Amino acid sequence: MRIPVYILLLATCYLLPVVGFSQNKKDDWSLYKSENGISIYSRKTANSDYTEIKSVFFAKTSLSSIIALIYDWDSYPEWNYRCGESKTLKKISETELIHYQTTKTPWPAQDQDFIINIKLSQDEKTKVVTIKSANLPNYIPPYKDRARLEEFTAIWTLIPSKDGTVQLSYEFMVKPSGYVPVWLVNMAVLSGPYETMSAFREWLKKDKYQKAKNTLIKELNN
């Protein structure tokens, strides 16, 4: 059975630094795709019927440059496929904010939107950076022409090495609003991450990110 285009587009767009993640105790990831230095893994979630996805790749760059791109919300519609609006609703501190984003989906599906509380932290010893958040579906009233995402859990993990390489890991699980069969979503979410991560890696090479400095972040070799 062919997967409807709008489901593929939904899944492709849900690549964004968000929520604190699921309660799996085992690192039971299965490799789904490995191409051009980007690996995509999947596994069954502990508390849901939906599939959890992890994207992993390496980049010779600074932690500050990666964070600069992740937090460049205005750029999301350009590299995060089918992303519509992307904006900050409230800045709580230098490491915490409330974010709003929409996903453009063709007819007959409604555009989807979500609100998330994003928090950044860094381990003082290892310098590993994590970007987590919590889903806030009721932060603002829903719009009539958009469906509010039911679930969206994810986490960025940035692991620096002494040779200047950073391992970027992004995990997520998504449950769209409205009736969409679980098996259909699980198939679709395996299609989008590779394309979005490929675009992310290319954008990361831009001077504006390579030259970025974040005073809150400590590089491993500094």
C-alpha positions as CSV (number, residue, x, y, z in Angstrom):
1,M,0.0,0.0,0.0
2,R,1.4,3.4,-1.0
3,I,1.9,5.9,1.8
4,P,0.0,9.1,1.2
5,V,2.3,12.1,0.4
6,Y,1.0,14.2,3.2
7,I,2.0,11.7,5.8
8,L,5.5,11.5,4.4
9,L,5.7,15.3,4.5
10,L,4.4,15.4,8.1
11,A,7.1,13.0,9.2
12,T,9.9,14.7,7.3
13,C,9.2,18.0,9.0
14,Y,9.3,16.9,12.6
15,L,13.0,17.3,13.0
16,L,13.4,19.9,15.7
17,P,15.0,20.1,19.1
18,V,12.3,19.2,21.6
19,V,11.1,17.1,24.5
20,G,12.7,14.9,27.2
21,F,12.8,11.4,25.8
22,S,11.2,7.9,26.2
23,Q,12.0,5.4,28.9
24,N,13.7,2.6,26.9
25,K,16.3,0.9,29.1
26,K,18.2,-0.9,26.4
27,D,20.1,0.6,23.5
28,D,18.1,-1.6,21.1
29,W,18.4,0.5,18.0
30,S,18.2,-1.2,14.6
31,L,20.0,0.4,11.7
32,Y,17.6,1.4,9.0
33,K,19.8,3.4,6.6
34,S,23.4,4.5,6.3
35,E,24.4,6.7,3.5
36,N,26.9,9.6,3.0
37,G,28.0,9.5,6.7
38,I,24.4,9.7,8.0
39,S,22.9,6.8,9.9
40,I,19.2,6.4,10.6
41,Y,18.1,4.0,13.3
42,S,14.7,2.9,14.6
43,R,13.3,1.1,17.6
44,K,9.9,0.4,19.3
45,T,9.2,2.9,22.1
46,A,8.6,1.6,25.6
47,N,5.3,3.5,26.2
48,S,3.8,3.8,22.7
49,D,3.0,1.9,19.6
50,Y,4.9,4.4,17.5
51,T,8.4,4.0,16.2
52,E,11.3,6.0,17.7
53,I,13.9,7.3,15.2
54,K,17.6,8.3,15.8
55,S,19.8,10.1,13.3
56,V,23.6,10.2,13.8
57,F,26.4,11.9,11.9
58,F,29.8,13.5,12.6
59,A,30.9,17.0,11.9
60,K,34.3,18.7,12.2
61,T,33.1,21.8,13.8
62,S,32.5,23.5,17.2
63,L,29.7,23.0,19.6
64,S,28.8,26.7,19.3
65,S,28.4,26.4,15.5
66,I,25.9,23.5,15.8
67,I,23.9,25.3,18.5
68,A,23.8,28.5,16.4
69,L,22.1,26.6,13.6
70,I,19.7,24.7,15.9
71,Y,18.6,27.9,17.5
72,D,18.3,29.9,14.2
73,W,14.6,29.4,14.1
74,D,14.1,31.7,11.1
75,S,16.2,29.3,9.0
76,Y,14.0,26.2,9.6
77,P,11.6,26.7,6.6
78,E,14.7,26.7,4.4
79,W,16.3,23.4,5.5
80,N,13.7,21.6,7.5
81,Y,11.5,20.2,4.7
82,R,7.9,21.4,4.7
83,C,8.4,23.6,7.7
84,G,6.0,26.6,7.7
85,E,6.2,29.1,10.6
86,S,9.0,28.8,13.1
87,K,9.3,31.4,15.9
88,T,10.0,32.0,19.5
89,L,6.9,32.8,21.6
90,K,8.8,33.6,24.8
91,K,12.4,33.7,25.9
92,I,12.6,32.6,29.5
93,S,16.4,32.7,29.9
94,E,19.6,32.3,27.9
95,T,19.1,28.5,28.0
96,E,15.3,28.2,27.9
97,L,12.5,29.3,25.6
98,I,9.0,28.5,24.3
99,H,9.0,27.7,20.6
100,Y,6.1,27.5,18.0
101,Q,6.3,25.7,14.7
102,T,4.0,24.6,11.9
103,T,4.2,21.9,9.3
104,K,2.8,22.5,5.8
105,T,0.8,19.5,4.5
106,P,-1.1,19.2,1.2
107,W,-4.8,18.7,1.1
108,P,-6.7,16.9,2.4
109,A,-4.7,17.0,5.7
110,Q,-4.6,20.1,7.9
111,D,-1.4,21.8,8.6
112,Q,0.0,20.6,12.0
113,D,1.5,22.8,14.7
114,F,3.2,22.4,18.0
115,I,4.5,24.4,21.0
116,I,7.5,23.2,23.0
117,N,9.6,24.3,26.0
118,I,13.2,24.0,25.0
119,K,16.1,23.8,27.5
120,L,19.8,23.6,26.8
121,S,22.4,22.1,29.2
122,Q,26.1,21.1,29.1
123,D,27.9,18.6,31.2
124,E,30.8,20.4,33.0
125,K,33.2,17.5,32.7
126,T,32.5,15.9,29.3
127,K,31.2,19.1,27.6
128,V,28.4,17.0,26.1
129,V,25.5,19.3,25.2
130,T,21.9,18.2,25.3
131,I,18.9,20.1,24.0
132,K,15.6,18.9,25.5
133,S,12.1,20.3,25.9
134,A,8.5,19.5,27.0
135,N,5.5,19.5,24.8
136,L,3.1,22.3,25.6
137,P,0.0,21.6,23.5
138,N,-2.2,23.9,25.6
139,Y,0.2,26.9,25.8
140,I,-1.9,28.8,23.3
141,P,-5.4,28.0,22.0
142,P,-5.5,25.9,18.8
143,Y,-6.1,27.5,15.4
144,K,-9.2,26.5,13.4
145,D,-7.1,25.8,10.3
146,R,-4.4,23.7,12.0
147,A,-4.3,20.5,14.0
148,R,-2.3,20.6,17.2
149,L,0.3,17.8,17.4
150,E,-0.6,15.2,20.0
151,E,2.9,14.0,20.9
152,F,6.3,15.0,19.9
153,T,9.3,13.8,21.9
154,A,12.9,14.3,21.0
155,I,16.4,15.2,22.1
156,W,19.6,16.5,20.5
157,T,22.9,15.1,22.0
158,L,26.2,16.7,20.9
159,I,29.3,14.7,21.9
160,P,32.6,16.5,21.2
161,S,35.9,14.7,20.7
162,K,39.5,15.9,21.3
163,D,40.2,15.9,17.5
164,G,37.6,18.6,17.0
165,T,34.9,16.3,15.7
166,V,31.4,16.3,17.2
167,Q,28.9,13.4,17.1
168,L,25.4,14.8,16.5
169,S,22.6,12.5,17.6
170,Y,18.9,13.4,17.2
171,E,16.1,11.1,18.5
172,F,12.4,11.6,18.1
173,M,9.0,10.1,18.1
174,V,5.9,11.8,16.6
175,K,2.1,11.2,16.9
176,P,0.1,13.5,14.5
177,S,-3.4,14.7,15.3
178,G,-6.4,13.1,13.8
179,Y,-6.8,9.6,12.6
180,V,-3.6,8.2,11.0
181,P,-2.9,4.5,11.3
182,V,0.1,3.8,13.5
183,W,1.8,1.5,11.0
184,L,1.5,4.3,8.4
185,V,3.2,6.8,10.6
186,N,5.9,4.3,11.5
187,M,6.7,3.8,7.9
188,A,6.7,7.5,7.1
189,V,9.0,8.6,9.8
190,L,11.7,6.5,8.3
191,S,11.6,8.5,5.1
192,G,12.2,12.1,6.2
193,P,15.1,12.3,8.7
194,Y,17.9,11.5,6.2
195,E,16.8,14.3,3.9
196,T,16.5,16.9,6.7
197,M,19.8,15.9,8.3
198,S,21.6,16.1,4.9
199,A,20.4,19.7,4.5
200,F,21.3,20.5,8.2
201,R,24.9,19.3,7.6
202,E,25.2,21.5,4.5
203,W,23.8,24.6,6.3
204,L,26.2,24.0,9.1
205,K,29.1,24.8,6.7
206,K,27.9,28.4,6.3
207,D,30.2,31.1,7.7
208,K,27.6,32.6,10.0
209,Y,27.5,29.3,11.9
210,Q,31.2,28.4,11.7
211,K,32.1,31.8,13.2
212,A,29.5,31.7,15.9
213,K,30.6,31.9,19.5
214,N,28.3,31.0,22.4
215,T,29.6,32.4,25.7
216,L,27.5,29.8,27.7
217,I,29.2,26.8,25.9
218,K,32.6,25.5,26.8
219,E,34.4,23.7,23.9
220,L,36.2,20.4,24.8
221,N,39.7,21.7,23.8
222,N,39.4,25.1,25.5
